[in-house]
Amino acid sequence: MVTTEKYIPGSSILGILVKQYLKNKNLKKDAHKDQDFYGWFLAGDIIISNAYIFSSDRNNNNMFKI
């Protein structure tokens, strides 16, 4: 049986942000020399926590209907 998490881990969100930042700035192995990259992603200037799905629907209906 496989269980599904009820949130997106902060580490996954951080990874997505790092990947996009590196791509947009065209940074490679010297990314740590970029002042913003170093501060945000290596020195911990930003903190990314888990993302939880929230619905304001009082009937608890799934807000993502296909």
C-alpha positions as CSV (number, residue, x, y, z in Angstrom):
1,M,0.0,0.0,0.0
2,V,1.3,3.5,-0.9
3,T,0.4,6.5,1.2
4,T,0.2,10.0,-0.1
5,E,1.4,13.0,1.8
6,K,-1.1,15.7,2.6
7,Y,1.4,18.4,2.0
8,I,4.3,19.4,-0.3
9,P,7.6,19.2,1.6
10,G,9.4,22.5,2.0
11,S,12.6,20.9,0.7
12,S,10.8,20.1,-2.6
13,I,9.6,23.7,-3.0
14,L,13.2,24.9,-2.2
15,G,14.6,22.5,-4.9
16,I,12.1,23.9,-7.4
17,L,13.1,27.5,-6.6
18,V,16.8,26.7,-6.8
19,K,16.4,25.0,-10.1
20,Q,14.5,28.0,-11.6
21,Y,16.9,30.5,-10.1
22,L,19.9,28.6,-11.6
23,K,18.1,28.4,-15.0
24,N,17.1,32.0,-15.1
25,K,20.5,33.3,-14.1
26,N,22.3,30.7,-16.2
27,L,24.5,29.7,-13.2
28,K,26.5,26.5,-13.3
29,K,29.1,25.2,-10.9
30,D,30.0,28.7,-9.6
31,A,26.5,29.4,-8.4
32,H,27.7,29.8,-4.9
33,K,29.6,32.9,-6.0
34,D,26.3,34.6,-6.8
35,Q,25.5,36.8,-3.7
36,D,21.7,36.3,-3.8
37,F,22.0,32.5,-4.5
38,Y,24.4,32.1,-1.6
39,G,22.3,34.1,0.8
40,W,19.0,32.7,-0.1
41,F,19.8,29.0,-0.7
42,L,23.0,28.3,1.1
43,A,23.2,30.7,4.1
44,G,19.5,30.3,4.9
45,D,18.3,33.8,4.5
46,I,14.9,32.4,3.4
47,I,13.0,29.6,5.1
48,I,10.6,27.5,3.1
49,S,8.2,25.4,5.1
50,N,5.8,22.7,4.0
51,A,2.8,23.7,1.8
52,Y,-0.6,22.4,2.9
53,I,-3.7,22.4,0.7
54,F,-6.4,24.5,2.2
55,S,-10.0,24.7,1.1
56,S,-12.4,27.3,2.4
57,D,-15.3,25.2,1.2
58,R,-17.5,24.6,4.3
59,N,-18.8,21.3,2.9
60,N,-15.3,19.9,2.5
61,N,-15.8,19.3,-1.2
62,N,-12.7,18.8,-3.3
63,M,-11.8,22.2,-4.6
64,F,-9.9,20.6,-7.5
65,K,-12.6,19.0,-9.7
66,I,-11.7,17.5,-13.1
